[in-house]
Every structure is written in C-alpha cells, then in structure tokens.
Amino acid sequence: MEWRWDFTFEILPRMLWATGNTLLAALIGYAIALVVGLVFLLLQQTRYRLINFLVREIVEFIRSTPLLVQLFFVYFVAPQFGIILSAWTSAMITIGLHFGTYLSEVYRGSLNAVPKGQWEACRALNMSATRTYFRVILPQAFPVALPGMGNYLIGIFKDTPMLATIGVAELMHTANALGAETYRYLEPYTMVGFIFLMISLPTAAGLRKLETAVARAQGQNK
Amino acid sequence: MDTQNPQTPAADGPIVQFRNVTKSYGALTVLDKLDLDIAQNEMVSIIGPSGSGKTTVLRVLMTLETINDGVIYLDGAPLTHMPKDDGLEVANEKYLRNHRSKIGMVFQQFNLFPHMTALENCVEAPINVLGMNRDEAESRAIDLLRMVGMEGKKDEHPSRLSGGQQQRVAIARALAMRPKIMLLDEVTSALDPEVIGEVLNVIRSLNNEHNLTMLMVTHQMGFAREISDRVCFFYDGKIAEQGTPDQLLGDPQNERTKQFLHAVLDAN
C-alpha cells in the first residue's frame, strides 16, 4: 500500500467541504456550550437550595458520562420516547450540554480566583452589584477563565469526529464514506489527522497570544 | 466615656454610635454588647490582641458584615437598620447604599483593582456611584494622588507599585468618595518596614489638614500615641479600657492592657 497523490487530490474537495462542516459543528457547539455553562453556573447560585442542589447533580451526571453515550441517547433513544431530532440538532444539543458543564466549572473556578478583598473594596466604595460584577469581578475572572475556555474550544473541535457515528457529514464521516467507496483508507484518514493538526496548532498558538494580550491590557507583567 | 447615652442619638451628637452591638460567628462572640461613640473629627485608635474583635468593629461599621444584635447609628440615623413603623428592621441593600457612602475604608491588603491604573482606581466609583463626570472626577483624583505623593504614578497598574505606593493610592481612592469617616484597618501591617513611614505620613497629614473622623485599627503603638485623640483597648469583643493616648499607653489601669502593652513593647 503506497500513498497515491492523484487520489489525494481527487478527494481533496470533498474533504475540504467536510472540514467546513467540522468547523461549523465545533463553533456552533462551542457557542452553545459557552451560554449553557453560564446558565449552569447561575442555576447553582440561586437563593433556592433545592434548585442549586438539583442543577449541581445534573452537572455532575453529565460530566461523569461519556459524550458518545449521551449522543446515542439523544439521537437513537429519544425518538423511542417521541422526541425526534435531526443528527445536527442532536449533535449541537449534546455538545452544548456536555461541554457546558465543563465550562461552568471553568467559570466557577475563575470567579473564585478573584480575591474576597475585591468584593469588599467594591462594597466599601458603595458600588452596585451590577457594577461590581461588570467593572471589577468579571474583568479579573476572564483572564483566569481564558486558558480553560480555550482548551474546551479545541476539545470540542477534536471531539467532533464522534458526530460521524450519528451521520453528521463532518470530516470523519466523509473519510469513512470515501474508504467504503474506494477501499482506500490510508489517504482519507491521514488527511483527517493532518487537517485537524493544521487547525488545532494555530488555534492553540492564537489562544496563547490572546491570553498574553489580555494580561498585558490589564497591566500584568506576563 | 459615657456609655449610658440615650438610645436615640441627637443630630449633633457623635457621628458614630455603636449601641449594644453583638457580632458572633456560630458559638464565637467577636463583639460582645459593644457601646462605642465616635465624635465628629475625632481620631480614635483601636488596639488589642488578635481575635479581640478590633477589625470586626470596622467591618460591621463598613457594613461588610451584618451584626447579630444592637444597632449602629451613623450621622444621626440608623445604619445597620432602617425605620419601620415605630421601630427598626434590618437594613436592606438599598438602604445601605444610601447611607454607607459617608464611610470610606482602607484595607490591610490594599484591595486595589489590579486591572485598572492608579487613576482609574480613583475615578471608578466617583463616576459610577456618585455620578461625577469624568473630567471632574479625574481632576479631583489627580489632586488626591498628588496629596498622597502618587501623582507621578497615576498611569501605573498596581502590580507596578510597591506596597506603600499601593496603600497610598488606596487612601486616595477612598478619599475620592468624600467620606465623612475613614476606617483604616491595619493599613501598615502588610507593608515592608521601610515603607511604613510614607503611609503614616499620609495619614498624619489627613488628620492635620482635613477634618476627617478617623477610626484606625493599628499595631503601631508609637503612631497611635502621637496621632490619636483617644485609644481604645479591645479585649474579648469589648472595650477593656480607653482614654487619651497618654493615659492608656502611658499609665494603663487594666491588667489586660498592661499585659498587652508589655508584650508589644517587648516584641519591639
């Protein structure tokens, strides 16, 4: 079995089109997870202990079960209870919920990292709760959350091949299909790996640049 | 000092009145039925061993913490409570926001906003809480930073400043809110010895040149003696002894005070 460049170029357009779907799935999934994470965080800090407790348990449950199992439940099991969702919708809901739990922990950790004295200074200056959050607490929590948030962006991106199992036409799914059509697996899967690498590496580098830029904008020597 | 004052304060009476104030954490009582009056423009120092409740006096007055019993009055009106029908009920956040702006506080750990420059630290609350326009807030903040000797560092972030410099900015920040009372919570305890002097100088000039009421928790006995109108020795959540600096530090009557002063002076 040797590498065939003519075949590589022949399948390139389909692979690139699938790359678009992979990116779309990762970005939409991430956007949903960012919001879901915030919702999970806030729902654990309500004045109602029961709600806080229940949401905490739900978050723990989602965090402790595999993404693939959750994906199968939403796509294959839910229809048996009358909830029928498309592959894309199932994928986005599952990724959003699953990574939303991780992100809520990132948010929580970053808020806890802001010293108590900052809250007290705001109170001593008679600042409102809203001002305290938006002018003092969140700007300090954000740089702490940024590395974790960046990791999960890349994490979601690298987990998108799982969506192939429910038929979302992303990279892995396309590579599977090409393999089945041509009986050549070397080029399609190598290309999948290479494309992921070509996107992950610059993204990680860009995120590190962003962390430094944010730190510098806030006067930290980094 | 007379602790048998009537329960309702007169408008021209003491600016701060603690009446029967109790603060406890679970089984631990930190303030025990405390009565304390601070007069207008008075400089009061609080000394005492750790755990005696001295910092808690400042924290409950700043309304950083609630009290379990008693009432604190500020400038003739209840602070920790608000009028309801004929009596008082525990103050809500709205009431607190309307009343605590008369108090400013400087912390042991400075608590400057690290993502803002010295100047931004000093204009944030005046603009957003007092509703000042930016030009006015900045020119006042620069005046205050000049007063504490930090005008030249106004565009630096706290991470670029020494502890003493940060604390001076923190004093300017608190003053920018035009408080009637300044609470100073062990403001030199986190500082290296060589920069303590610069912060004490700022407090000295505040006391001499501005008619501010000040309540200061400190371990600097010499400074307390020099600057205070009155020194209170706290023990077990109560004022065990109080008097003029010369009385209390020079000729203490209470055994606890004597022991404490011995221990402190030996350590120095």
Chai-1 contact restraints between the chains, C-beta under 6 A:
chainA,res_idxA,chainB,res_idxB,connection_type,confidence,min_distance_angstrom,max_distance_angstrom,comment,restraint_id
A,G117,B,Q109,contact,1.0,0.0,6.0,A-B,restraint_1
A,G117,B,N111,contact,1.0,0.0,6.0,A-B,restraint_2
A,E120,B,L64,contact,1.0,0.0,6.0,A-B,restraint_3
A,A121,B,N111,contact,1.0,0.0,6.0,A-B,restraint_4
A,R123,B,L64,contact,1.0,0.0,6.0,A-B,restraint_5
A,A124,B,M62,contact,1.0,0.0,6.0,A-B,restraint_6
A,A124,B,M105,contact,1.0,0.0,6.0,A-B,restraint_7
A,L125,B,A125,contact,1.0,0.0,6.0,A-B,restraint_8
A,N126,B,R97,contact,1.0,0.0,6.0,A-B,restraint_9
A,N126,B,R100,contact,1.0,0.0,6.0,A-B,restraint_10
A,N126,B,S101,contact,1.0,0.0,6.0,A-B,restraint_11
A,N126,B,V129,contact,1.0,0.0,6.0,A-B,restraint_12
A,M127,B,A125,contact,1.0,0.0,6.0,A-B,restraint_13
A,M127,B,V129,contact,1.0,0.0,6.0,A-B,restraint_14
A,R131,B,N128,contact,1.0,0.0,6.0,A-B,restraint_15
A,V136,B,F113,contact,1.0,0.0,6.0,A-B,restraint_16
A,P139,B,H115,contact,1.0,0.0,6.0,A-B,restraint_17
A,Q140,B,H115,contact,1.0,0.0,6.0,A-B,restraint_18
A,Q218,B,H115,contact,1.0,0.0,6.0,A-B,restraint_19
A,G219,B,H157,contact,1.0,0.0,6.0,A-B,restraint_20
A,G219,B,S159,contact,1.0,0.0,6.0,A-B,restraint_21
A,Q220,B,S159,contact,1.0,0.0,6.0,A-B,restraint_22
